[in-house]
Amino acid sequence: MDKGQLMILLAMIGYLGMIVVIGIKCGKHNKTSEDFYIGGRGLGPWVTAMSAEASDMSGWLLMGLPGLAYASGIADAGWTAIGLALGTYLNWKLIAVRLRSYTAVVESITIPDYFSNRFHDKKKILMNIAALFILIFFVVYTASGFVACGKVFVSLFGFSYVPAMIASAFIILIYTVIGGFMAESTVDFVQGTLMFVALIIAVSAAVSLVGGPAQVLENTGVYPGYLSMFNTSDMSSNSALPFGIDKILSALAWGLGYVGMPHILLRFMAIRDASELKKSRRIGTTWCFISLIMAVLIGLVGRALYPDMLTGTNTENIFIILCKNLFATGFLPIIGGVMLSGILAAQISTSDSQLLLASSAVSQNFYQQLLNPKATDKQVMWVSRITILLISIAAGILAFNPNSSIFKIVSFAWAGFGAAFGPLVFFSLYWKRTNLHGAIAGMVAGGGTVLIWKLLLSPLGGIFSIYELLPAFIISSLTIMIVSSLTPEPSSEIYKEFETANRMSQQHS
């Protein structure tokens, strides 16, 4: 390891040490399960916005999306970024205030809690189905984070992948177990800022090194279809391939996923005052729009600088290569180390949220609701911590393959949550006729369609190659409407709660 690598490593170790300290400090304030899972509903607008966006984007923002742009041009990455930007804005605009108001009315601190209380599910069927989907898809999602962290240390220092991945997972595990929701939200604010600054600095420095924007376009314009929003560039044959309407719809469909992401929705529920969500929306959407643009540009500028360096899943290392090479002399490696901590920041901010949400599904929804209704807060929190450990082990096993594609892993988990929860969240907030039967059927239809489409239908190609989130979201929505219409209306008490939540949300919109 040379001097530059050592300086980068020390900067990254310093960052990881900082987040563990924050976790320990925040952990001292966890007196109840509500504190541990939702921070006592005490988040301010800035922390709410930045933690929501940081936990959303993960290492995918600094590795998956730039890698996609580097590999085949701006079409796939560009349309995906557009879908995500629109989805982010609409989620803040349409869901945030209503969900915060409704969860206060029905006294819910987790998404499965909300579903169960919203529909008065006394048998907890809906809650347990929701908890099961959370476990399935968050294990997959968390695995993508461990892969990202492992790849960082392999690419930078030549470390063995598995030990590097396990060490990264251990850091995430420790601070999540100790700190809980307030720790992760506080750290996510710092991490979101770091990710934002790292993207802007990396793009600016790389464009300057290439020779300016015109030179970037000239260098990448030699690849057929690379700069088109309606073609992709096939590097193996040096030809342009059409990016048709089916692929455009698939990319835009990423935006549908937001309304079903438990780790994002939880931020809406945790803000101290629903009236502050408007400010959070402006902060969060601005951060998101700029960050997505910068992430796509990372891939574009990376191709202009290093045209043939990376292939296959290694294209997801382009941000690492840029930072490592741009800040290689003098004391600049320390800056590079801080910027590369942005990848760890991005991934940690998502993995901690996922671990916490998955653990709440077990401790709150399985353990306390079914197995031990008289459990104390202390018992619930200990079950949660043990669950975090077990989920981390399962995710680590899935992450053992160093050739795993971060983009593909995230896309599967994103579709699962988007289709299983997204339509139900929307209908539960906007259509009072939605009933328990429709909710159960819609959730099973959405989550089940993602699994069937991805594992059985997608390999057939043709129309089945479309991103599984789109058909699953549509099927789930139709199922909710049809089943709810054909079965008995909700009770008058449920209607009353709906109207109360609706009035509260209108006061804060």
N, C-alpha and C positions, 0 to 999 in steps of 0.2 A: 504494500500500500504506500503510495507516494504522499508527499506533503499535502497536495491539493485534496486528495481523497480523505486524508485524515482530518483536515479542516471541515470538509463537508460532513463527515461522520460525527464530529464533535458538535457541530451546529444542530444536527438532527437529534442527537442524544439529549442535548440541552432542551430542545423543544419537547421531546417525549417526557423528560423529567418534569417540565413545567406542568403538563396536563395531569400527571399523576398527583402532583402537589395540589392542584385545583380540586381534583377528585376527593382527596383526603379532607381538604378544608370544607368543601360543600357537604361531604358525607356527615359531618358533625351536626348538621341542621336537619337531618332526616329523622323525625320523631314518629311519623305516622306513614302508612302506606300511601296516603295522598301526597305527602311530601316527596316520597321516593319515586312515585310514578308520574306526577304531574306538577311537582314543584309548589304544591299548595295554591295553585292558580295565581302565581305571583310574578309572572314574566312581564317585563316592560315591552314596549313596541319595538325597540331596536333589537333586543335579544330574541323576541318572537320571530321577527322577520329574518334575521341572519341565521338563527338556528334552524328555521324551517328550510331555508334555501341550502344551507351547508349540508344538512342531513339528507336533503333531496339528491343533490348532485353526486356525491361520493367521488371515489377515484375515477369513476366513469367520465367526469368532466375533464380531468387533466390527462387521462390515458385513453379511455374508450373512444370518445368523440374525436379528439385529434387524430387518433390512429385510423379511424374510419375515413376522415378527410385526407390524410396522407396516402392511404391505400388506393383510393379510387376517385378522388376529386370532391367537389363541393356539393354535388347533388344529394346523395344519401345523407351526409352530415348536415347539409343546409336545410333540407326539408324536415329532418328530425329536430333540428334546433328551432325551426319555426313552429312546429307542433308543440314542443316543450314550452316555448315562450307564450304561446296562446293559452296553453293549458294552465300555466302558472298564473297568468292574469285572471282567467275565469275562475280558477279555484279560489283565489283570494276574494274575488268580487262576488261570486255566487254562493260559496260554501262557508267561508270563514265565520262571518257574523252569525249566520243562522245556526251553525253547528255549536258555536260558543253559547248561544242563547238556549238552544234545545238541551244541551248536556247539563246546563245549570238547572233547567226546569225538572228534568228527570234524574238529576243527581248521579251523573256517570263520570268516571275518571279513566275509562279505557273505551276503545271502540266496540269490543264485544259487549261491554256493559251498556253502552248507548243503544246498540241494537236490541238487546234484551229488554231494557227499560222502556224504550220507545214503543215497542209492540206488546208490552206486558206479557212477555214470554215466561210464564210461571214454571214451566218445565225446563227452561234453560236450553232448549234445543238449538235455537238460533245462536246463542252465545257460544255453545260448544262447537258448532260447525265453524263459526268465525274464528275461534281459538285454534281449531285444527288447521285451517288454511293459513293462519298467521305462522304457525309452527313450520308448516311445509315450505312456504315461500320465503320466510325469513332465514331459514337455514341455508337455502340456496343463495339468497341475496348476501348474507353475511360471508359466505364462501368467496364471493367475488371480491369482497374487501380484503380478505386474507391473501388472495391471489395477487391483488394490486400491490399490497405492502411487500410481499415476497419478491415480486419482480423488481421493485425499486432497488432493493439491496443487492440483488443479483446483478442488475445492469450497472449499478454504480461501483460496487466494490468486488464483484466476482465471488460473493459468498455463495455457499450452497443454498439452493432454493428452499428446501424443506425446513432447515433450522431457522432461516431468516423469516419464513412465513410464520412458524410457530412462535418465535420471539415477538413478532409484531402482534400476533393474536393475544399473547400473554399480557402485553401492555394495555391493549384495549379492554381485555377481561378485567384486569385489576382495577382500573379507574372507574369502569362502569359498575362493578360490584360494590365499590366503596361509595361512590358519589351519587349515583341515582340520576334522576331527571334534571335537577338543578345544576349538577356538575356538568352533564353533557351539554345542556343548553348554554351555560356560561362559556364553556370551551368552544362550542360551536360558533359563538359570536366571534371569538378570536380567530377560529379556523376559517370562517367565511371571509373575514377581512384578509387573512393571509392568502387564501386562494385567489381572491380578486386582484390583489396587488401582484402576486406572482404571475398571473396570466398577462396583465398589462405590461409588466416589465419585460417578460420573456418575448412577447410579440414585438414590442418597440425595439429591443436590442437586436432581435433576429432580423427584422426588416432593415434596420440600419446596416447590419453586417452584409446583407445581400446587396444593398445598394439603393434601397428605396422601393416604394410600392410598385413603380413601373417595372423594375427589374424582377420583382417577385412574379408579376404577371407574365413577363417575357420568359422566365425560366420554366414556369409551370405550363405555359401555353403550348409548349412543344408536345405535350401529351394530348392526344385526341380526346375530346369530351371532358377534360379535367376541370375546366372552368365553367362548364355548362350546368344549369339547374335541371336539364332534361336529358342528360347523358352521363354515363359513368365511364371512367377510363380503365380499360383492361390492359394492365402493364405487360402481361405475358405475350399478348399479340399486338401490342401498340395500336389498339383500335378503340373506337368509341362504341359503347353499347347503350341502347335506349333505356332511359329511366321512365318507364310508362306510368300510367295513371294508377295501376295497382300498387306500384312501389311508392308513389307519392302518397297515396292514401295510407299505406302501411307506416310510412315515416311520420305523417301528420298524426296518426293514431296514438303516437306516444303521448300526446297531450291529454288524451282521455284518461290516462293512468293516474293523474294527479288526484282526482277526486276520491280515489280508493286507497291512497297511501297512508297507512295508520300512523307512521312516524311523522308525517307532515300534518295530518289532521290533528294530532295530539297537541301540536303547537297552538293551533287555533283555540283548542279547549283550555289551554293553560294560561292564556294572557289574563292579566289582572282585571282588565276592563274591556268589554266588547267595543266600546267607542274608540279605543286605541287601535283597532284593527285596520282602520282606514290608513293611518300613518304607516303601519307595518306593511300594508299592501304596496304602498308607493316605494318604500325602501326595498322590499323583497323583489318586486318585479323589475325595478331598475337594476339591481344586482344581477338578477337572472339574465336579462336581455344582454347586458354588456358582457357577462361571463361567457354566455353561449357563443357570441360573436368572436370573442377572443380565442375560445377553444377551437373553433373551426379554423381560424387564422393560424393557430399553432401548427395544424396539419399542413396547411397550404404553404406557409413559410418554411416548414421543415422539409417539404418536398423540394422547394427551391434551393435550399442549402445542401441537403444530402439526398440527391435524387435516387440513388440505388442502394442506400445503406441498409434499409430495413424491409423485411418481407414477412408474410404470414402474421401470426399474432405478435411478432416483434414490432410491428408498426405501432403498437400501443405504447412503445417506449420513446416516442419521438420527443415528448416534453422533457423526459429525463436527459436525452442526448443533447437537446438544445441547452438546457441549464448547465450541464456538465461541461460543454464546450465553450459556451459564452462567458462563463465565469471560471476560467481555468488558471489564471495567473495572479501573483501577488496575494492580497488578502481577499480577492474576489470569490474564492471558493467558499468563504463563510456566507457571502450573499447567496451563492448558489445553493448552499446547504439549507439556508432558511427558506429559499424558494421551493426546493425539493421537499421540504417539510410540508409544503402545500399539498402534495400528494397524500402524505400521511394524514394531514389535517382533513382533507376531503374524505378519505376513507374512514378515518376514526369517527368523524362526525356522523357518518351514516351507520357504521357498524354498532356504535354504542346505542344509537336510537333503536336499531333493529333488535339488539339483544335485550334491551329493556322492555320493548313492546312484546317480544316473544315470551319473556319471563313472566310478564303480567298476565298473559293468556293462560299460563299454567297456574301461577300462584293465586290470582284473583278469580279466574273463571273455572278452573278445574278443582284446585285444592280448596279454596274458601267457599265457593258456591256449591260444590257437590260433595267433597270428601269431609270437610271440617268447617261447617257453617259458624262454629263458635271460635274459630281461630283468632288469636290476638294479632295485632299489627306486627308485633315482633316476629311471630311465627310466619306470617305471610311474607315478610321481607326476607327471612332466611330461606324459605322455599324459593323465592324469586332468585336469590343469589346462587343457590345450588342449580337452578334451572339455567341461569346464564352460563354457568360452567359447563353443563352438559350440552347446551346448544353450541357453545364454542368448540367443543370437541367434535361434534357432528359436522359443523361447518369446516373445521380444520381437515377432517378426513376427505370431504368433498374437494378441498382446495389443494390436495396433494399433487395434482398434475400441473407442472409449470407451464404447459402449453395451452392451458385453458384461456379462452377468450373472455375478457372482462365484459365486453360489449354484449356478447351472446348470453352470458350468465345473467346479467342485469336485465336484459330484454325479457327473458323468461319470467323472472320473479316480478318484474314490473307489470307484465301482462296478467299474471296471476292475481295480484292485488287489485289492479285496475278493473278487472272483469268481475271478480268475486264481490268486491266491496263498493266500487264506484257507482254503478247504477242504483244500488240500494241506498247509499248515502244521499244521492240526489233525490230520489223519489221519496225517501223518508222525510226530507226537509221541505219538499215542494208539493207533494200530492198526499193530502190527508186520507184519501181512500186506500192508500197502501196498507195492507194488513199482514198479519203474521204468516199466513199461508203463502202469500206472494213473496214476502221477504225470504222465507226459507227456500222456496223454489227458485227464486232469482239468484240467490247466492250460490246454490248448488249448480245451477245451470251455467253461471258465469265461470266459476272456478273449474268445474268439470270440463267445460268446452275448451278452456286453455290447455288443460292436460291432454285431452284427446286430440286436439288440433296439432299441438306441438309434437307429441310423441308418436301419433299414428297417421295423421293426415298430411302434415307438412312434408314428410319425405316423399309423398306422391307427386309433388310439384304442381305446376299449373296454377289454377285458382287457389289451391291449398297452400301456395307459397306466401300468401298474404300474411302480414303480421297477425298472430293469433289474437291479440288484444281487440282488434276491430270486430271480427265476427262474434267473439265471446261477449263483448260489451253490448252489441245489438241483441243477441240472443237473451242475455240476462235481462235487459230492459223490457223486451217483449214479454218475457216470462212473468216478470213482476206485474205488468199491466194486465195481462190476460188472467192470471191466477187470482189476483186481487179482485178483479171485476166479477169473476165467476164464483167467488166464495163470500161468506157473510161480511158485512161492513164492520169496521172497528167499533169498539164501545164508545159511548158518549164521553167517558172519561179520557180516552185517547184523543178524541176530537177536541176536547177542552184543553188538553196539554198542547196540542198542535197550535191552537189559536193563541194560547198564552205565549208560546215560543215565537210565533209569527209576529205578535205585537212587540215583543222585546227586541227582535231583530230589526224591525222597522224603525224603532227609536234610535238604534245605533248605526244604521246604514248611512 
